Amino acid sequence: MKQIYVIGIGAGDPEQLTLQAVRALGRADVFFLLDKGEDKSDLAHLREEILRRHASRSHRVVVATDPDRDRSVATGAYAPAVDAWRRRRGDLYQRLIAEELADGGCGAFLVWGDPALYDSTLAILEDVHARGAGDFDWTVIPGISSVATLAARHRTGLNQVGRPVHITTGRRLTDGGLPDGVDDVVVMLDAHQAFTALTGQGLHIYWGAYLGTPDEILLSGPLTDTLAAEIRTTRAEARARKGWIMDTYLLRRSPRGGPT
Ligand SMILES: C[S@@+](CC[C@H](N)C(=O)[O-])C[C@H]1O[C@@H](n2cnc3c(N)ncnc32)[C@H](O)[C@@H]1O
């Protein structure tokens, strides 16, 4: 039987690694790293730094190229496109586990933030296991997500007293607006700044980019046209400077309808 660890490594600060993650990192013989072909060398460096500090001396690193994914599809075709990409990723995982991990060995996938949040590693491993491909079991080590980091850096909670919190994507916010009955919405994976269509509605925004890293940027306040423009400009400048950006935000609707 082969053992796989899926290790949440936090959202950018190496100090967000949990003690459980450190222990799992020290046990793995092989680390599977996916090269996404993006200009995110800072993220690759963070992974290398984590391995340098915490992996066992005898570990191996296997770098595999992530299958291409068509991100230009319209909303209706989004789910089939993701399914096709997941299948190709499943083929890749199956090959890595079969060919790169010895029987009785321990492999690890390092996952950004928390593996349970907007990450496909767990679903893909489940698919591969269901194919009956290879004798392996897997353990998930939770990580500190970008959402937890966003809330902590803005020194706020995610929900208001006894109220729900909704986590969604920029694409869904653009398509459906703020859901009814929810006052707090966390938005991830938003390449098009969906919040700019929601100014002047009594919302408050807590925005963060590169959370947990030395380049972290935080902006917050009532979501006016002015603040929306400031976030857009700041985001565009940072992205041009670094070549990549990851940002997340919380939109808060005051139950009384005014800014909190
Ligand atoms: C594919 S999801 C991965 C989420 C990750 N599993 C987590 O727990 O945070 C990528 C999205 O997470 C958010 N994100 C991840 N790391 C971030 C960071 N350091 N700062 C701001 N947003 C981040 C962004 O919204 C980005 O588009």
The ligand as an ORCA input file, in Angstrom:
! r2SCAN-3c Opt
* xyz 0 1
  C      -7.237     28.044     -6.782
  S      -7.728     29.048     -5.441
  C      -6.853     28.304     -4.144
  C      -7.381     28.641     -2.773
  C      -6.589     27.982     -1.656
  N      -6.829     26.546     -1.618
  C      -6.905     28.577     -0.289
  O      -7.224     27.822      0.636
  O      -6.755     29.812     -0.151
  C      -6.806     30.493     -5.790
  C      -7.478     31.739     -5.264
  O      -7.250     31.809     -3.867
  C      -7.059     33.149     -3.475
  N      -5.706     33.260     -2.892
  C      -4.846     32.245     -2.669
  N      -3.739     32.681     -2.064
  C      -3.897     34.019     -1.884
  C      -3.108     35.036     -1.287
  N      -1.908     34.763     -0.755
  N      -3.602     36.294     -1.268
  C      -4.810     36.579     -1.785
  N      -5.596     35.666     -2.350
  C      -5.157     34.387     -2.403
  C      -7.246     34.009     -4.723
  O      -8.599     34.406     -4.776
  C      -6.920     33.043     -5.819
  O      -7.549     33.410     -7.021
*
